[in-house]
Amino acid sequence: MKKYVNIYKRLLSMNASVLLAYRGNFMNSVLASLLWCAFSFVSILLLTSRSPDVFGWTRDQLMLLTAMYSVVVGVVHIFITNNMFEMANTIRFGRLDAILAKPVESQFMLSLKEVNYPTIPRVVSGCILVVFFLFRLHVYPGLSEVGVFFLLSCASITFLYSFWFTIMVFTIYYPELWNLIELLVHFTDIAKYPGEMYSGLGQFIGFLLPLTLIVSLPTKTVL
């Protein structure tokens, strides 16, 4: 365990060095991340512009859900998303054997090699907005509710990682599916809306229900 902690510290340092070398790219990435966060809130404003509530959720509750989406999925984008893209390229260009030959756990290197630091401001702003909308809703969760929310959020992040990694393993056998990660990233956006919206046909899609619970279930726990 100590070996992998030291390796991960070195990886964090290497990723930070890359950011310092390309500061302009870092600032552009931070701005893009914050704009995507703002766009999520704009979509909720448009959704509730003609109705005080949508599928049993008030505007402030939907805003809280969106803020929690920025936190949970933001953490995924910091530690996982870029690595899944790199994993797809590693398999596509035949570089996987070089990783398998290293004296380090292959899944560790494939999953945690890159850290997306520019997404951290999005997570921080999401946390601030979570607190703001909790006060607006007059919701003051205790330690037990916060603890359950944290555990459910960790479970959501673990589920997303497992789901993405399982799909990417298929590209070893079907390399032409290397760009499937693009679809998975955008498909995860359904988690920013409550599961009640996906009635009818959506309920028959087996992998749709877990994705709708990634953020809505922790949010319901706090509410």
C-alpha positions as CSV (number, residue, x, y, z in Angstrom):
1,M,0.0,0.0,0.0
2,K,2.8,2.4,0.9
3,K,4.4,1.8,-2.5
4,Y,1.2,2.9,-4.3
5,V,0.7,5.9,-2.1
6,N,4.2,7.1,-3.0
7,I,3.6,6.4,-6.7
8,Y,0.3,8.4,-6.6
9,K,2.0,11.3,-4.9
10,R,4.5,11.3,-7.7
11,L,1.7,11.2,-10.3
12,L,0.0,14.2,-8.6
13,S,3.3,16.1,-8.7
14,M,3.8,15.2,-12.4
15,N,0.3,16.4,-13.3
16,A,0.9,19.6,-11.4
17,S,4.1,20.2,-13.3
18,V,2.3,19.8,-16.6
19,L,-0.2,22.5,-15.6
20,L,2.6,24.9,-14.6
21,A,4.2,24.4,-18.0
22,Y,0.9,25.3,-19.9
23,R,-0.7,27.9,-17.7
24,G,-2.8,29.3,-20.5
25,N,-4.3,25.9,-21.2
26,F,-5.0,25.5,-17.5
27,M,-6.9,28.8,-17.3
28,N,-9.0,27.9,-20.4
29,S,-9.8,24.5,-18.9
30,V,-10.9,26.1,-15.6
31,L,-13.1,28.6,-17.5
32,A,-14.7,25.8,-19.6
33,S,-15.4,23.7,-16.5
34,L,-17.1,26.6,-14.8
35,L,-19.1,27.5,-17.9
36,W,-20.4,23.9,-18.1
37,C,-21.4,24.2,-14.4
38,A,-23.3,27.5,-15.1
39,F,-25.0,25.9,-18.2
40,S,-26.4,23.2,-16.0
41,F,-28.1,25.8,-13.8
42,V,-29.4,27.7,-16.8
43,S,-31.0,24.5,-18.1
44,I,-32.9,24.2,-14.8
45,L,-34.0,27.8,-15.0
46,L,-35.4,27.2,-18.5
47,L,-37.0,24.0,-17.3
48,T,-38.9,25.7,-14.5
49,S,-39.6,29.0,-16.3
50,R,-43.3,28.1,-16.8
51,S,-43.9,25.9,-13.8
52,P,-43.1,26.2,-10.1
53,D,-42.3,22.6,-9.9
54,V,-41.3,19.8,-12.2
55,F,-42.1,16.1,-11.5
56,G,-42.6,16.9,-7.8
57,W,-39.4,18.9,-7.5
58,T,-39.4,22.6,-6.8
59,R,-36.9,25.0,-8.6
60,D,-34.7,25.3,-5.5
61,Q,-34.7,21.5,-5.0
62,L,-33.7,21.1,-8.7
63,M,-31.0,23.7,-8.2
64,L,-29.7,21.7,-5.2
65,L,-29.7,18.5,-7.3
66,T,-27.7,20.3,-10.0
67,A,-25.2,21.6,-7.4
68,M,-24.8,18.1,-6.0
69,Y,-24.3,16.9,-9.6
70,S,-21.5,19.4,-10.0
71,V,-19.8,18.0,-6.8
72,V,-20.3,14.3,-7.4
73,V,-19.7,14.2,-11.2
74,G,-17.0,16.9,-10.8
75,V,-15.0,14.5,-8.6
76,V,-15.4,11.8,-11.3
77,H,-14.0,14.2,-13.9
78,I,-11.1,15.1,-11.7
79,F,-9.9,11.5,-11.1
80,I,-11.5,9.2,-13.6
81,T,-12.7,10.8,-16.9
82,N,-9.3,11.7,-18.4
83,N,-7.9,8.3,-17.5
84,M,-10.8,6.5,-19.3
85,F,-10.0,8.6,-22.4
86,E,-6.3,7.7,-22.1
87,M,-7.2,4.1,-21.6
88,A,-9.1,4.1,-24.8
89,N,-6.1,5.6,-26.7
90,T,-3.7,3.2,-25.0
91,I,-5.7,0.2,-26.3
92,R,-6.3,1.8,-29.7
93,F,-2.6,2.5,-30.4
94,G,-1.3,-0.7,-29.0
95,R,0.4,0.6,-25.9
96,L,-1.3,-1.6,-23.4
97,D,1.4,-4.2,-23.4
98,A,3.9,-1.6,-22.1
99,I,1.7,-1.0,-19.1
100,L,1.1,-4.7,-18.5
101,A,4.9,-5.3,-18.4
102,K,5.5,-2.7,-15.7
103,P,5.9,-3.9,-12.0
104,V,2.8,-1.9,-11.0
105,E,-0.8,-3.0,-10.9
106,S,-2.1,-2.3,-14.4
107,Q,-5.6,-1.2,-13.3
108,F,-4.0,1.3,-11.0
109,M,-2.0,2.9,-13.8
110,L,-4.9,2.9,-16.2
111,S,-7.3,4.4,-13.7
112,L,-5.3,7.0,-11.8
113,K,-2.4,8.1,-14.0
114,E,-3.9,11.6,-14.8
115,V,-5.6,14.1,-12.5
116,N,-7.8,16.9,-14.0
117,Y,-6.9,19.8,-11.7
118,P,-8.9,22.4,-13.7
119,T,-12.2,20.7,-12.6
120,I,-11.5,21.4,-8.9
121,P,-13.0,25.0,-9.0
122,R,-16.2,23.4,-10.4
123,V,-16.4,21.1,-7.4
124,V,-15.6,23.9,-4.9
125,S,-18.3,26.1,-6.5
126,G,-20.7,23.2,-6.4
127,C,-20.1,22.7,-2.6
128,I,-20.8,26.4,-2.0
129,L,-24.0,26.3,-4.0
130,V,-25.1,23.1,-2.1
131,V,-24.8,25.0,1.2
132,F,-26.6,28.1,-0.3
133,F,-29.6,26.1,-1.6
134,L,-29.8,24.1,1.6
135,F,-30.3,27.4,3.5
136,R,-32.8,28.6,0.9
137,L,-34.8,25.4,1.5
138,H,-34.4,25.7,5.2
139,V,-32.8,22.3,5.3
140,Y,-30.2,21.8,8.0
141,P,-28.9,18.2,7.8
142,G,-27.3,16.6,10.9
143,L,-24.2,14.5,11.0
144,S,-26.1,11.3,10.3
145,E,-27.6,12.8,7.1
146,V,-24.3,14.2,6.0
147,G,-22.6,10.9,6.7
148,V,-25.2,9.0,4.6
149,F,-24.9,11.5,1.8
150,F,-21.1,11.1,1.8
151,L,-21.4,7.3,1.7
152,L,-24.0,7.4,-1.1
153,S,-21.9,9.8,-3.1
154,C,-18.8,7.5,-2.7
155,A,-21.0,4.6,-3.9
156,S,-22.2,6.7,-6.9
157,I,-18.6,7.5,-7.8
158,T,-17.6,3.9,-7.4
159,F,-20.5,2.8,-9.6
160,L,-19.6,5.3,-12.4
161,Y,-16.0,4.2,-12.3
162,S,-16.9,0.5,-12.4
163,F,-19.4,1.1,-15.2
164,W,-17.0,3.0,-17.4
165,F,-14.1,0.7,-16.7
166,T,-16.1,-2.4,-17.6
167,I,-17.2,-0.8,-20.9
168,M,-13.7,0.2,-21.7
169,V,-12.4,-3.3,-21.2
170,F,-14.5,-4.4,-24.1
171,T,-12.4,-2.2,-26.4
172,I,-9.5,-4.7,-25.9
173,Y,-11.6,-7.2,-27.9
174,Y,-13.3,-4.6,-30.1
175,P,-10.8,-1.7,-30.7
176,E,-13.1,0.0,-33.1
177,L,-15.2,1.0,-30.1
178,W,-12.4,3.2,-28.7
179,N,-14.6,6.4,-28.9
180,L,-17.4,4.8,-26.8
181,I,-16.1,6.8,-23.8
182,E,-17.3,10.0,-25.6
183,L,-20.9,8.6,-25.5
184,L,-20.5,7.5,-21.9
185,V,-19.4,10.9,-20.6
186,H,-22.4,12.7,-22.3
187,F,-24.8,9.9,-21.3
188,T,-23.9,10.6,-17.7
189,D,-25.6,14.0,-18.0
190,I,-28.9,12.3,-17.4
191,A,-27.9,12.2,-13.7
192,K,-28.4,15.9,-13.4
193,Y,-32.2,15.5,-13.6
194,P,-34.5,13.6,-11.2
195,G,-35.4,10.0,-12.1
196,E,-39.1,10.8,-12.2
197,M,-38.4,12.5,-15.6
198,Y,-37.5,9.2,-17.2
199,S,-40.8,7.5,-17.2
200,G,-42.3,5.3,-19.9
201,L,-39.6,3.9,-22.2
202,G,-36.8,5.1,-20.0
203,Q,-37.8,2.7,-17.3
204,F,-37.3,-0.3,-19.6
205,I,-33.6,0.6,-20.2
206,G,-31.7,-1.5,-17.7
207,F,-28.7,0.8,-17.3
208,L,-30.8,4.0,-17.2
209,L,-32.2,3.6,-13.6
210,P,-28.8,3.4,-11.8
211,L,-27.5,6.5,-13.6
212,T,-30.6,8.5,-12.5
213,L,-29.9,7.5,-8.9
214,I,-26.3,8.7,-8.9
215,V,-27.1,12.2,-7.7
216,S,-30.9,12.1,-7.0
217,L,-30.6,9.5,-4.2
218,P,-28.0,11.3,-2.1
219,T,-30.0,14.6,-2.7
220,K,-33.3,12.9,-1.5
221,T,-31.4,11.7,1.6
222,V,-30.4,15.2,2.5
223,L,-33.9,16.6,1.8
